[in-house]
Amino acid sequence: MKEHDEKPLRDFLKQALPPIGETAPRRDLWPELLRRLEGPRAAVPWFDWVLAAVTLIWLLLFPEAIPVLAYHL
Amino acid sequence: MSAHPYLRAYMAGITIPTMLLLVLLTVFIFARHVYDVSTPLERIIAFPMAVAPNAWGLWNIFYVSRHGRRRLPIGFHGAILPFLIAPLAYTVCWLVDFEIPAPLLRVFPFAFPVFLVVFYLVWKHAVAFFNDLLGIS
């Protein structure tokens, strides 16, 4: 396509898709995310540790279940 | 940080299965192209690649949409998901005519309760963490 052929198409596209104006967020979101990352975490209850350990041992005893589990995740 | 809560919920929901997908695809590529495993895994790989992450995202949207109303704790909410995913997974295998290896079929009834525990733990700790990080709960 020649340069002069492209101009009407370019104008048409500019007309159809007007500039969207301000695209940057009004404030920096990264510090807030960092604050959340560094914030206090809820302690993992002992019951969940036991569940995790039992699950891990079970998967080690029956490794054929691992691909089935991976397929569902 | 309260804009687009459902988009955030979707993103938080798909994070874990999407991260695990890298591991799964690596295993798949090694199995297929390095160890020449003859099982036609490519027929069913679409399920963990597309269906499972979207199911997680949608399930988390459902959880967030229940905010302010009666809802289960997030761990139990996540533990319900295998009841939806497992039949879907089996249906996909059946549709693409994939023969599930006998040892995997045998172990499934015993493995399913363990899956519930895994889903409970992952949702309670990982998905809840991402929800918290994105300012939704």
Backbone of each chain as ProteinMPNN parsed JSONL, in Angstrom:
{"seq_chain_A": "MKEHDEKPLRDFLKQALPPIGETAPRRDLWPELLRRLEGPRAAVPWFDWVLAAVTLIWLLLFPEAIPVLAYHL", "coords_chain_A": {"N_chain_A": [[0.852, -1.201, 0.0], [0.558, 2.2, -0.86], [1.996, 5.307, 0.368], [0.238, 7.539, 0.096], [-2.14, 6.207, -0.111], [-2.491, 5.194, 2.38], [-3.162, 7.296, 4.047], [-5.992, 8.134, 4.141], [-6.982, 5.856, 5.424], [-5.565, 5.919, 7.839], [-6.544, 8.324, 8.889], [-9.207, 7.62, 9.168], [-9.054, 5.593, 11.073], [-8.038, 7.058, 13.223], [-10.186, 8.677, 13.691], [-12.119, 6.85, 14.374], [-11.061, 5.696, 16.637], [-10.659, 7.57, 19.109], [-8.24, 9.55, 21.011], [-7.485, 8.248, 24.246], [-6.893, 9.778, 26.37], [-5.789, 10.517, 29.667], [-3.735, 7.962, 30.764], [-2.144, 6.933, 32.718], [-2.13, 5.732, 36.128], [-3.774, 7.549, 38.794], [-2.375, 7.633, 41.107], [0.611, 6.235, 42.583], [0.609, 2.813, 42.694], [2.284, 0.864, 43.575], [3.738, 1.25, 46.101], [1.647, 0.815, 47.896], [1.03, -1.846, 47.451], [3.43, -3.004, 48.24], [3.354, -2.35, 50.936], [1.236, -3.917, 51.751], [2.341, -6.418, 51.226], [4.373, -6.479, 53.084], [3.04, -6.369, 55.387], [1.511, -7.597, 58.504], [1.146, -11.121, 58.804], [-1.336, -13.648, 59.015], [-1.051, -16.229, 61.394], [-0.279, -19.638, 60.653], [-2.474, -22.143, 61.532], [-1.934, -24.955, 63.784], [-3.318, -27.203, 63.054], [-3.578, -27.036, 60.302], [-0.939, -27.361, 59.537], [-0.579, -30.011, 60.263], [-2.425, -31.248, 58.531], [-1.227, -30.601, 56.087], [1.206, -31.965, 56.321], [0.355, -34.642, 56.559], [-0.901, -34.928, 54.082], [1.263, -34.575, 52.345], [2.875, -36.784, 53.041], [1.143, -38.838, 52.332], [1.005, -38.43, 49.55], [3.618, -39.022, 48.9], [3.649, -41.711, 49.493], [1.802, -42.686, 47.704], [2.548, -42.026, 44.827], [1.396, -42.105, 42.326], [-0.86, -40.645, 42.446], [-0.15, -38.052, 42.131], [0.099, -37.01, 39.382], [-2.629, -37.045, 38.782], [-3.655, -35.241, 40.593], [-2.251, -32.943, 39.755], [-3.367, -32.587, 37.283], [-5.849, -31.62, 37.928], [-5.382, -29.19, 39.028]], "CA_chain_A": [[0.0, 0.0, 0.0], [1.395, 3.391, -0.943], [1.855, 6.28, 1.456], [-0.967, 8.369, -0.064], [-3.301, 5.334, 0.108], [-2.617, 4.925, 3.816], [-3.614, 8.463, 4.808], [-7.417, 8.062, 4.513], [-7.177, 4.777, 6.402], [-5.053, 6.404, 9.123], [-7.511, 9.316, 9.388], [-10.42, 6.901, 9.561], [-8.762, 4.909, 12.34], [-7.934, 8.078, 14.286], [-11.535, 9.162, 13.969], [-12.865, 5.773, 15.031], [-10.462, 5.441, 17.955], [-10.121, 8.839, 19.625], [-7.29, 9.373, 22.119], [-8.195, 7.929, 25.49], [-6.523, 10.754, 27.398], [-4.867, 10.12, 30.743], [-3.686, 6.505, 30.907], [-1.406, 6.558, 33.936], [-2.958, 5.805, 37.338], [-3.695, 8.841, 39.48], [-1.357, 7.537, 42.161], [1.486, 5.074, 42.454], [-0.003, 1.7, 43.427], [3.308, -0.084, 44.034], [3.983, 1.321, 47.554], [0.537, 0.216, 48.648], [1.198, -3.294, 47.332], [4.563, -3.353, 49.108], [2.882, -2.254, 52.321], [0.424, -5.113, 51.993], [3.243, -7.578, 51.26], [5.185, -6.458, 54.301], [2.144, -6.302, 56.536], [1.477, -8.814, 59.328], [0.457, -12.289, 58.218], [-2.011, -14.511, 59.991], [-0.281, -17.451, 61.661], [-0.894, -20.872, 60.159], [-2.825, -22.973, 62.696], [-1.245, -26.245, 63.845], [-4.133, -28.2, 62.359], [-3.249, -26.962, 58.875], [0.391, -27.973, 59.367], [-0.782, -31.469, 60.331], [-3.066, -31.629, 57.272], [-0.226, -30.498, 55.013], [2.182, -33.041, 56.497], [-0.311, -35.913, 56.229], [-1.095, -34.932, 52.628], [2.577, -34.773, 51.716], [3.277, -38.186, 53.269], [0.256, -39.675, 51.507], [1.42, -38.3, 48.143], [4.886, -39.743, 48.744], [3.339, -43.143, 49.524], [1.037, -43.006, 46.487], [2.939, -40.983, 43.866], [0.563, -42.118, 41.112], [-1.931, -39.649, 42.612], [0.371, -36.704, 41.845], [-0.368, -36.502, 38.081], [-4.093, -36.822, 38.817], [-3.84, -33.959, 41.291], [-1.732, -31.87, 38.902], [-4.334, -32.402, 36.193], [-7.018, -30.874, 38.422], [-5.001, -27.862, 39.534]], "C_chain_A": [[0.885, 1.247, 0.0], [1.061, 4.351, 0.189], [0.547, 7.06, 1.335], [-2.235, 7.53, 0.109], [-3.558, 5.127, 1.597], [-3.287, 6.067, 4.576], [-5.116, 8.417, 5.138], [-7.691, 6.992, 5.563], [-6.73, 5.229, 7.795], [-6.027, 7.404, 9.742], [-8.771, 8.637, 9.9], [-10.22, 6.209, 10.913], [-8.674, 5.899, 13.493], [-9.305, 8.572, 14.696], [-12.325, 8.111, 14.765], [-12.358, 5.508, 16.445], [-9.856, 6.729, 18.5], [-9.141, 8.591, 20.764], [-8.03, 9.149, 23.433], [-7.768, 8.83, 26.654], [-5.544, 10.203, 28.398], [-4.89, 8.603, 30.926], [-2.98, 6.073, 32.192], [-2.343, 6.606, 35.145], [-2.752, 7.132, 38.07], [-2.652, 8.82, 40.595], [-0.556, 6.267, 41.947], [0.932, 3.939, 43.319], [1.031, 0.763, 44.048], [3.575, 0.016, 45.534], [2.88, 0.673, 48.379], [0.621, -1.312, 48.619], [2.336, -3.778, 48.222], [4.144, -3.349, 50.575], [2.055, -3.489, 52.684], [1.299, -6.36, 52.098], [4.004, -7.663, 52.574], [4.334, -6.437, 55.563], [2.124, -7.602, 57.315], [0.659, -9.918, 58.66], [-0.199, -13.084, 59.331], [-1.197, -15.796, 60.169], [-1.042, -18.671, 61.133], [-1.225, -21.755, 61.355], [-2.172, -24.35, 62.624], [-1.992, -27.311, 63.067], [-3.813, -28.224, 60.86], [-1.868, -27.555, 58.589], [0.262, -29.49, 59.357], [-1.4, -31.959, 59.019], [-2.06, -31.642, 56.132], [0.771, -31.649, 55.101], [1.578, -34.392, 56.106], [-0.494, -36.033, 54.714], [0.21, -35.228, 51.905], [3.031, -36.226, 51.848], [2.44, -39.114, 52.39], [0.679, -39.63, 50.036], [2.754, -39.003, 47.889], [4.661, -41.251, 48.718], [2.607, -43.59, 48.254], [1.345, -41.976, 45.403], [2.105, -40.976, 42.59], [-0.6, -41.124, 41.21], [-1.461, -38.245, 42.21], [-0.051, -36.197, 40.459], [-1.87, -36.232, 38.056], [-4.377, -35.486, 39.504], [-3.399, -32.798, 40.405], [-2.704, -31.56, 37.772], [-5.526, -31.547, 36.634], [-6.675, -29.464, 38.898], [-4.883, -26.853, 38.401]], "O_chain_A": [[1.843, 1.337, 0.768], [0.034, 4.245, 0.86], [-0.173, 7.234, 2.319], [-3.29, 8.07, 0.44], [-4.694, 4.911, 2.019], [-3.906, 5.847, 5.617], [-5.489, 8.637, 6.291], [-8.507, 7.178, 6.465], [-7.402, 4.969, 8.793], [-6.309, 7.358, 10.94], [-9.331, 9.022, 10.927], [-11.097, 6.235, 11.776], [-9.161, 5.635, 14.592], [-9.565, 8.849, 15.867], [-13.08, 8.43, 15.684], [-13.126, 5.144, 17.335], [-8.653, 6.949, 18.362], [-9.195, 7.547, 21.414], [-9.058, 9.772, 23.699], [-8.229, 8.66, 27.783], [-4.59, 9.512, 28.042], [-5.94, 8.025, 31.208], [-3.203, 4.968, 32.686], [-3.253, 7.434, 35.185], [-1.693, 7.753, 37.975], [-2.116, 9.86, 40.978], [-0.974, 5.352, 41.236], [0.802, 4.087, 44.534], [0.709, -0.031, 44.931], [3.64, -1.016, 46.203], [3.136, 0.065, 49.418], [0.33, -1.985, 49.608], [2.233, -4.817, 48.874], [4.529, -4.225, 51.349], [2.168, -4.027, 53.785], [1.057, -7.24, 52.924], [4.249, -8.745, 53.108], [4.859, -6.482, 56.675], [2.659, -8.609, 56.851], [-0.375, -9.668, 58.041], [0.321, -13.177, 60.443], [-0.716, -16.372, 59.193], [-2.271, -18.723, 61.165], [-0.326, -22.086, 62.128], [-1.891, -24.853, 61.536], [-1.385, -28.213, 62.49], [-3.782, -29.284, 60.234], [-1.647, -28.17, 57.545], [0.901, -30.174, 58.557], [-0.959, -32.963, 58.459], [-2.037, -32.563, 55.316], [1.139, -32.238, 54.085], [2.212, -35.186, 55.409], [-0.271, -37.096, 54.134], [0.251, -36.029, 50.972], [3.511, -36.824, 50.885], [2.958, -40.052, 51.784], [0.709, -40.658, 49.359], [2.992, -39.517, 46.796], [5.368, -41.985, 48.028], [2.769, -44.719, 47.793], [0.498, -41.139, 45.09], [2.09, -39.988, 41.855], [-1.24, -40.799, 40.211], [-2.281, -37.357, 41.976], [-0.517, -35.063, 40.351], [-2.33, -35.304, 37.391], [-5.221, -34.708, 39.059], [-4.092, -31.785, 40.315], [-2.845, -30.409, 37.357], [-6.134, -30.844, 35.826], [-7.564, -28.648, 39.142], [-4.571, -25.687, 38.643]]}, "seq_chain_B": "MSAHPYLRAYMAGITIPTMLLLVLLTVFIFARHVYDVSTPLERIIAFPMAVAPNAWGLWNIFYVSRHGRRRLPIGFHGAILPFLIAPLAYTVCWLVDFEIPAPLLRVFPFAFPVFLVVFYLVWKHAVAFFNDLLGIS", "coords_chain_B": {"N_chain_B": [[-8.457, 0.649, 47.278], [-10.684, -0.468, 45.675], [-11.753, -0.732, 43.216], [-13.032, -2.523, 40.419], [-13.559, -5.223, 41.599], [-14.209, -7.844, 40.835], [-12.589, -8.408, 38.674], [-10.131, -8.347, 39.946], [-10.558, -10.483, 41.66], [-10.716, -12.571, 39.851], [-8.116, -12.522, 38.807], [-6.639, -13.088, 41.132], [-7.599, -15.619, 41.631], [-6.762, -17.198, 39.432], [-4.056, -17.299, 39.697], [-2.522, -19.323, 41.142], [-3.073, -21.895, 39.741], [-2.083, -21.075, 37.26], [0.603, -20.568, 37.746], [1.418, -23.159, 38.434], [1.066, -24.329, 36.043], [3.303, -23.896, 34.484], [5.105, -25.719, 35.545], [3.739, -28.063, 34.982], [3.619, -28.034, 32.169], [6.32, -28.178, 31.593], [6.928, -30.725, 32.574], [5.281, -32.176, 30.878], [6.451, -31.627, 28.328], [8.998, -32.739, 28.67], [8.267, -35.406, 29.169], [7.039, -36.116, 26.778], [8.811, -35.448, 24.649], [11.395, -36.008, 25.441], [11.488, -38.367, 26.992], [9.848, -39.889, 25.447], [7.173, -40.712, 26.049], [4.343, -42.579, 25.396], [1.671, -42.075, 25.846], [-1.108, -40.176, 24.805], [-0.838, -37.273, 25.736], [-1.212, -34.708, 24.834], [-3.817, -34.462, 24.045], [-5.309, -33.979, 26.286], [-4.164, -31.876, 27.559], [-5.213, -29.401, 27.302], [-7.07, -29.071, 29.27], [-5.854, -28.575, 31.972], [-4.557, -26.317, 31.058], [-6.431, -24.433, 30.209], [-9.136, -24.797, 31.158], [-9.037, -25.4, 33.964], [-7.585, -23.132, 35.233], [-9.384, -21.042, 34.59], [-11.669, -21.952, 35.844], [-10.875, -21.765, 38.513], [-10.539, -18.987, 38.701], [-13.152, -18.066, 38.191], [-14.456, -19.297, 40.285], [-13.384, -17.969, 42.429], [-14.325, -15.418, 41.902], [-16.995, -15.907, 42.375], [-16.837, -16.395, 45.099], [-16.007, -13.863, 46.065], [-18.143, -12.348, 45.246], [-20.031, -13.026, 47.06], [-19.584, -11.477, 49.207], [-20.413, -9.905, 52.228], [-22.726, -11.277, 52.389], [-24.13, -14.452, 53.413], [-21.586, -16.782, 53.519], [-19.301, -19.495, 52.936], [-16.252, -20.14, 54.803], [-13.152, -19.297, 53.157], [-11.424, -21.491, 52.697], [-13.062, -23.796, 52.859], [-14.799, -23.127, 50.856], [-13.088, -23.311, 48.645], [-12.559, -26.015, 48.798], [-14.788, -27.164, 47.776], [-14.573, -26.952, 45.091], [-13.189, -29.147, 43.705], [-15.297, -30.96, 43.384], [-16.643, -29.933, 41.25], [-14.688, -29.662, 39.301], [-13.55, -32.221, 38.921], [-15.576, -33.939, 37.659], [-15.742, -32.488, 35.274], [-13.145, -32.749, 34.286], [-13.06, -35.487, 33.857], [-15.024, -35.668, 31.903], [-13.823, -34.255, 29.798], [-11.697, -35.998, 29.213], [-13.17, -38.165, 28.306], [-14.488, -37.057, 26.1], [-12.386, -36.497, 24.344], [-11.539, -38.959, 23.857], [-9.598, -40.151, 25.498], [-7.764, -42.554, 27.049], [-7.732, -43.234, 30.352], [-4.957, -44.071, 32.292], [-4.842, -47.234, 33.965], [-3.676, -47.479, 36.661], [-3.973, -44.866, 37.61], [-6.7, -44.523, 37.576], [-7.409, -46.386, 39.488], [-6.368, -45.306, 41.827], [-7.787, -43.021, 42.174], [-10.335, -42.888, 43.726], [-9.34, -42.987, 46.352], [-7.638, -40.898, 46.329], [-9.167, -38.655, 45.982], [-10.343, -37.531, 48.44], [-7.962, -36.55, 49.495], [-7.335, -34.625, 47.623], [-9.301, -32.798, 48.22], [-8.392, -31.848, 50.651], [-5.992, -30.693, 49.823], [-6.927, -28.673, 48.134], [-8.397, -27.238, 50.018], [-6.341, -26.282, 51.703], [-4.759, -24.809, 49.911], [-6.543, -22.852, 48.988], [-7.242, -21.64, 51.388], [-4.854, -20.528, 52.285], [-3.161, -19.651, 50.096], [-4.784, -18.555, 47.94], [-6.353, -16.876, 49.487], [-4.347, -15.219, 50.433], [-3.552, -13.892, 48.061], [-5.953, -12.634, 47.461], [-6.108, -10.911, 49.617], [-3.866, -9.383, 49.143], [-4.618, -8.033, 46.869], [-6.54, -6.468, 47.814], [-9.126, -7.403, 48.174], [-11.719, -9.33, 49.69]], "CA_chain_B": [[-8.334, -0.349, 46.208], [-11.945, -1.182, 45.623], [-12.257, -0.772, 41.845], [-12.997, -3.796, 39.684], [-13.281, -6.342, 42.518], [-14.322, -9.158, 40.189], [-11.363, -8.596, 37.882], [-9.096, -8.711, 40.932], [-10.858, -11.832, 42.145], [-10.332, -13.496, 38.776], [-6.647, -12.565, 38.772], [-6.162, -13.797, 42.325], [-7.996, -17.019, 41.52], [-6.027, -17.972, 38.417], [-2.604, -17.219, 39.917], [-1.907, -20.605, 41.535], [-3.022, -22.868, 38.641], [-1.246, -20.575, 36.167], [2.001, -20.813, 38.137], [1.663, -24.601, 38.357], [1.041, -24.708, 34.627], [4.69, -23.912, 34.004], [5.677, -27.006, 35.964], [3.02, -29.113, 34.258], [4.051, -28.011, 30.768], [7.707, -28.672, 31.551], [6.841, -32.184, 32.723], [4.676, -32.681, 29.64], [7.435, -31.552, 27.237], [10.026, -33.748, 28.941], [7.686, -36.739, 29.013], [6.699, -36.377, 25.377], [9.891, -35.274, 23.678], [12.68, -36.524, 25.927], [11.324, -39.763, 27.401], [8.985, -40.553, 24.451], [5.983, -41.331, 26.654], [3.422, -42.752, 24.259], [0.317, -41.627, 26.202], [-1.382, -38.93, 24.066], [-1.129, -36.231, 26.729], [-1.595, -33.442, 24.186], [-5.277, -34.413, 23.901], [-5.966, -33.526, 27.516], [-3.399, -30.787, 28.183], [-6.036, -28.181, 27.259], [-7.842, -28.922, 30.512], [-5.121, -27.764, 32.96], [-4.106, -25.049, 30.482], [-7.5, -23.456, 29.985], [-10.362, -24.958, 31.954], [-8.79, -25.32, 35.41], [-7.352, -21.761, 35.725], [-10.614, -20.252, 34.498], [-12.575, -22.426, 36.899], [-10.387, -21.166, 39.763], [-10.846, -17.55, 38.653], [-14.6, -17.883, 38.317], [-14.853, -19.732, 41.638], [-13.004, -16.888, 43.344], [-15.293, -14.339, 41.655], [-18.21, -16.311, 43.091], [-16.585, -16.194, 46.529], [-15.991, -12.422, 46.355], [-19.493, -11.81, 45.025], [-20.852, -13.332, 48.24], [-19.15, -10.609, 50.304], [-21.525, -9.242, 52.915], [-23.817, -12.239, 52.532], [-23.664, -15.695, 54.043], [-20.706, -17.587, 52.674], [-18.391, -20.397, 53.647], [-14.853, -19.68, 54.849], [-12.552, -19.493, 51.828], [-10.861, -22.836, 52.582], [-14.144, -24.727, 52.552], [-15.281, -22.73, 49.53], [-12.164, -23.905, 47.675], [-12.632, -27.481, 48.859], [-15.951, -27.614, 46.986], [-14.221, -26.871, 43.668], [-12.931, -30.449, 43.049], [-16.548, -31.625, 43.017], [-17.013, -29.424, 39.926], [-13.593, -29.855, 38.343], [-13.308, -33.648, 38.627], [-16.444, -34.425, 36.566], [-15.349, -31.799, 34.037], [-11.903, -33.372, 33.816], [-13.405, -36.811, 33.319], [-15.773, -35.443, 30.658], [-12.856, -33.89, 28.757], [-11.012, -37.249, 28.839], [-14.119, -38.992, 27.548], [-14.754, -36.39, 24.816], [-11.231, -36.595, 23.432], [-11.215, -40.383, 23.73], [-8.331, -40.395, 26.183], [-7.895, -43.678, 27.975], [-7.018, -42.934, 31.598], [-4.199, -45.258, 32.717], [-5.507, -47.988, 35.044], [-3.223, -47.144, 38.036], [-4.527, -43.567, 38.016], [-8.126, -44.746, 37.861], [-7.518, -47.142, 40.747], [-6.002, -44.48, 42.978], [-8.625, -41.822, 42.252], [-11.267, -42.816, 44.871], [-8.599, -42.713, 47.596], [-6.953, -39.609, 46.189], [-10.102, -37.526, 45.958], [-10.364, -36.813, 49.725], [-6.702, -35.823, 49.652], [-7.471, -33.434, 46.778], [-10.129, -31.83, 48.958], [-7.507, -31.24, 51.654], [-5.048, -29.822, 49.106], [-7.677, -27.48, 47.706], [-8.715, -26.477, 51.24], [-5.135, -25.574, 52.171], [-4.318, -23.825, 48.898], [-7.468, -21.72, 48.988], [-7.214, -20.941, 52.681], [-3.618, -19.786, 52.508], [-2.601, -18.996, 48.915], [-5.771, -17.69, 47.273], [-6.709, -15.83, 50.46], [-3.222, -14.275, 50.445], [-3.64, -13.039, 46.86], [-7.137, -11.784, 47.631], [-5.736, -9.876, 50.583], [-2.89, -8.525, 48.474], [-5.317, -7.21, 45.885], [-7.515, -5.616, 48.507], [-10.491, -7.949, 48.173], [-11.825, -10.404, 50.689]], "C_chain_B": [[-9.629, -1.146, 46.101], [-12.496, -1.288, 44.205], [-12.1, -2.167, 41.263], [-12.742, -5.002, 40.596], [-13.346, -7.708, 41.836], [-13.12, -9.459, 39.3], [-10.213, -9.008, 38.798], [-9.301, -10.139, 41.425], [-10.447, -12.869, 41.103], [-8.811, -13.66, 38.744], [-6.086, -13.347, 39.956], [-6.453, -15.291, 42.218], [-7.131, -17.814, 40.554], [-4.535, -18.037, 38.716], [-1.972, -18.585, 40.195], [-1.914, -21.619, 40.38], [-2.161, -22.39, 37.475], [0.23, -20.782, 36.485], [2.341, -22.299, 38.008], [1.703, -25.094, 36.919], [2.444, -24.778, 34.034], [5.344, -25.247, 34.324], [5.069, -28.129, 35.123], [3.471, -29.188, 32.798], [5.484, -28.519, 30.623], [7.72, -30.194, 31.643], [6.305, -32.799, 31.436], [5.709, -32.717, 28.503], [8.535, -32.598, 27.426], [9.484, -35.157, 28.694], [7.508, -37.084, 27.539], [7.931, -36.424, 24.481], [11.248, -35.788, 24.155], [12.547, -38.011, 26.257], [10.366, -40.543, 26.498], [7.826, -41.324, 25.085], [4.895, -41.394, 25.585], [1.994, -42.285, 24.564], [0.03, -40.291, 25.509], [-1.805, -37.781, 24.979], [-1.626, -34.939, 26.084], [-3.112, -33.325, 24.017], [-5.937, -33.79, 25.13], [-5.275, -32.322, 28.15], [-4.208, -29.477, 28.198], [-6.777, -27.967, 28.573], [-7.069, -28.135, 31.58], [-4.646, -26.428, 32.402], [-5.212, -23.995, 30.446], [-8.643, -23.582, 30.977], [-10.087, -24.735, 33.445], [-8.496, -23.88, 35.88], [-8.61, -20.897, 35.678], [-11.613, -20.667, 35.565], [-12.178, -21.818, 38.247], [-10.757, -19.678, 39.823], [-12.325, -17.297, 38.872], [-15.081, -18.26, 39.719], [-14.492, -18.66, 42.665], [-13.916, -15.664, 43.147], [-16.578, -14.642, 42.422], [-18.043, -16.067, 44.588], [-16.67, -14.697, 46.887], [-17.386, -11.821, 46.193], [-20.406, -12.065, 46.218], [-20.473, -12.453, 49.433], [-20.355, -9.882, 50.906], [-22.742, -10.131, 53.061], [-23.266, -13.498, 53.195], [-22.777, -16.452, 53.07], [-19.802, -18.448, 53.543], [-17.034, -19.734, 53.796], [-14.151, -20.094, 53.555], [-11.959, -20.889, 51.64], [-11.921, -23.847, 52.191], [-14.754, -24.423, 51.182], [-14.411, -23.377, 48.442], [-12.256, -25.412, 47.639], [-13.839, -28.026, 48.104], [-15.573, -27.729, 45.506], [-13.904, -28.227, 43.024], [-14.202, -31.19, 42.654], [-17.042, -31.153, 41.648], [-15.952, -29.767, 38.887], [-13.433, -31.326, 37.952], [-14.26, -34.183, 37.558], [-16.107, -33.775, 35.229], [-14.114, -32.454, 33.424], [-12.192, -34.73, 33.19], [-14.133, -36.672, 31.987], [-14.828, -35.103, 29.51], [-12.117, -35.143, 28.276], [-11.903, -38.102, 27.951], [-14.362, -38.388, 26.161], [-13.608, -36.565, 23.822], [-10.736, -38.037, 23.293], [-9.845, -40.709, 24.318], [-8.539, -41.519, 27.193], [-7.057, -43.404, 29.223], [-6.266, -44.194, 32.033], [-4.815, -45.896, 33.967], [-4.995, -47.634, 36.445], [-3.794, -45.819, 38.531], [-6.011, -43.701, 38.357], [-8.317, -45.428, 39.209], [-7.304, -46.243, 41.961], [-6.999, -43.322, 43.201], [-9.593, -41.794, 43.449], [-10.582, -42.51, 46.198], [-7.953, -41.332, 47.547], [-7.917, -38.43, 46.323], [-10.207, -36.796, 47.306], [-9.086, -36.01, 49.98], [-6.731, -34.55, 48.808], [-8.27, -32.354, 47.508], [-9.264, -31.088, 49.985], [-6.541, -30.273, 50.974], [-5.755, -28.527, 48.691], [-8.013, -26.595, 48.909], [-7.508, -25.637, 51.664], [-4.716, -24.479, 51.191], [-5.247, -22.613, 48.912], [-7.378, -20.928, 50.29], [-5.985, -20.056, 52.807], [-3.143, -19.029, 51.269], [-3.611, -18.046, 48.261], [-6.196, -16.557, 48.213], [-5.608, -14.776, 50.536], [-3.309, -13.33, 49.247], [-4.864, -12.123, 46.926], [-6.817, -10.61, 48.541], [-4.795, -8.857, 49.937], [-3.578, -7.561, 47.51], [-6.457, -6.398, 46.505], [-8.94, -6.108, 48.396], [-10.55, -9.055, 49.22], [-13.209, -11.016, 50.626]], "O_chain_B": [[-9.666, -2.34, 46.398], [-13.568, -1.856, 43.994], [-11.155, -2.89, 41.58], [-11.78, -5.736, 40.37], [-12.619, -8.626, 42.216], [-12.688, -10.605, 39.184], [-9.428, -9.898, 38.471], [-8.348, -10.901, 41.587], [-9.896, -13.916, 41.441], [-8.29, -14.773, 38.665], [-5.177, -14.162, 39.802], [-5.658, -16.123, 42.656], [-6.801, -18.97, 40.819], [-3.814, -18.772, 38.042], [-0.993, -18.958, 39.549], [-0.858, -22.163, 40.057], [-1.569, -23.208, 36.772], [1.017, -21.13, 35.605], [3.419, -22.655, 37.532], [2.292, -26.132, 36.615], [2.729, -25.622, 33.184], [6.042, -25.831, 33.495], [5.768, -29.013, 34.627], [3.678, -30.276, 32.261], [5.817, -29.202, 29.655], [8.425, -30.868, 30.892], [6.814, -33.815, 30.963], [5.827, -33.721, 27.801], [8.95, -33.257, 26.473], [10.153, -35.994, 28.088], [7.791, -38.203, 27.112], [8.077, -37.327, 23.656], [12.155, -35.98, 23.344], [13.384, -38.819, 25.855], [10.099, -41.719, 26.746], [7.539, -42.457, 24.697], [4.569, -40.39, 24.952], [1.191, -42.117, 23.646], [0.834, -39.364, 25.61], [-2.967, -37.373, 24.996], [-2.364, -34.171, 26.701], [-3.636, -32.222, 23.864], [-6.987, -33.156, 25.03], [-5.741, -31.802, 29.163], [-3.936, -28.572, 28.987], [-7.079, -26.835, 28.949], [-7.573, -27.119, 32.058], [-4.363, -25.503, 33.164], [-4.952, -22.806, 30.632], [-9.072, -22.591, 31.568], [-10.801, -23.984, 34.109], [-9.11, -23.439, 36.851], [-8.876, -20.12, 36.595], [-12.321, -19.828, 36.123], [-13.037, -21.406, 39.027], [-11.223, -19.179, 40.848], [-12.707, -16.419, 39.646], [-15.987, -17.634, 40.269], [-15.205, -18.468, 43.65], [-14.239, -14.964, 44.107], [-17.173, -13.756, 43.036], [-18.961, -15.601, 45.263], [-17.309, -14.314, 47.867], [-17.761, -10.899, 46.916], [-21.433, -11.404, 46.372], [-20.975, -12.654, 50.539], [-21.192, -9.327, 50.194], [-23.686, -9.786, 53.772], [-22.075, -13.585, 53.496], [-23.171, -16.727, 51.937], [-19.574, -18.162, 54.718], [-16.688, -18.857, 53.006], [-14.501, -21.1, 52.938], [-11.988, -21.42, 50.53], [-11.707, -24.663, 51.295], [-15.166, -25.323, 50.451], [-14.919, -23.914, 47.458], [-12.06, -26.029, 46.592], [-13.904, -29.222, 47.823], [-16.174, -28.503, 44.762], [-14.314, -28.452, 41.885], [-14.195, -31.963, 41.696], [-17.768, -31.873, 40.963], [-16.266, -30.115, 37.749], [-13.207, -31.637, 36.783], [-13.797, -34.832, 36.62], [-16.173, -34.418, 34.181], [-14.044, -32.683, 32.216], [-11.648, -35.079, 32.142], [-13.901, -37.445, 31.058], [-14.996, -35.589, 28.392], [-11.931, -35.332, 27.074], [-11.447, -38.687, 26.969], [-14.434, -39.113, 25.168], [-13.825, -36.753, 22.626], [-9.686, -38.306, 22.708], [-9.049, -41.437, 23.726], [-9.39, -41.429, 28.077], [-5.829, -43.349, 29.158], [-6.862, -45.266, 32.132], [-5.248, -45.208, 34.891], [-5.811, -47.497, 37.357], [-4.067, -45.659, 39.721], [-6.508, -43.078, 39.295], [-9.234, -45.111, 39.966], [-7.967, -46.395, 42.987], [-7.042, -42.727, 44.278], [-9.671, -40.772, 44.131], [-11.16, -41.856, 47.066], [-7.749, -40.685, 48.574], [-7.52, -37.338, 46.731], [-10.166, -35.566, 47.331], [-9.116, -34.942, 50.593], [-6.213, -33.514, 49.227], [-7.96, -31.165, 47.427], [-9.385, -29.876, 50.163], [-6.296, -29.174, 51.473], [-5.23, -27.429, 48.882], [-7.928, -25.37, 48.835], [-7.631, -24.445, 51.947], [-4.365, -23.369, 51.592], [-4.783, -21.474, 48.854], [-7.432, -19.698, 50.286], [-6.057, -18.962, 53.367], [-2.757, -17.866, 51.383], [-3.317, -16.868, 48.057], [-6.375, -15.419, 47.782], [-5.889, -13.587, 50.683], [-3.158, -12.118, 49.394], [-4.807, -10.971, 46.494], [-7.199, -9.471, 48.274], [-4.909, -7.65, 50.151], [-3.16, -6.412, 47.362], [-7.226, -5.737, 45.808], [-9.875, -5.316, 48.511], [-9.527, -9.637, 49.58], [-13.511, -11.938, 51.383]]}, "name": "protein", "num_of_chains": 2, "seq": "MKEHDEKPLRDFLKQALPPIGETAPRRDLWPELLRRLEGPRAAVPWFDWVLAAVTLIWLLLFPEAIPVLAYHLMSAHPYLRAYMAGITIPTMLLLVLLTVFIFARHVYDVSTPLERIIAFPMAVAPNAWGLWNIFYVSRHGRRRLPIGFHGAILPFLIAPLAYTVCWLVDFEIPAPLLRVFPFAFPVFLVVFYLVWKHAVAFFNDLLGIS"}
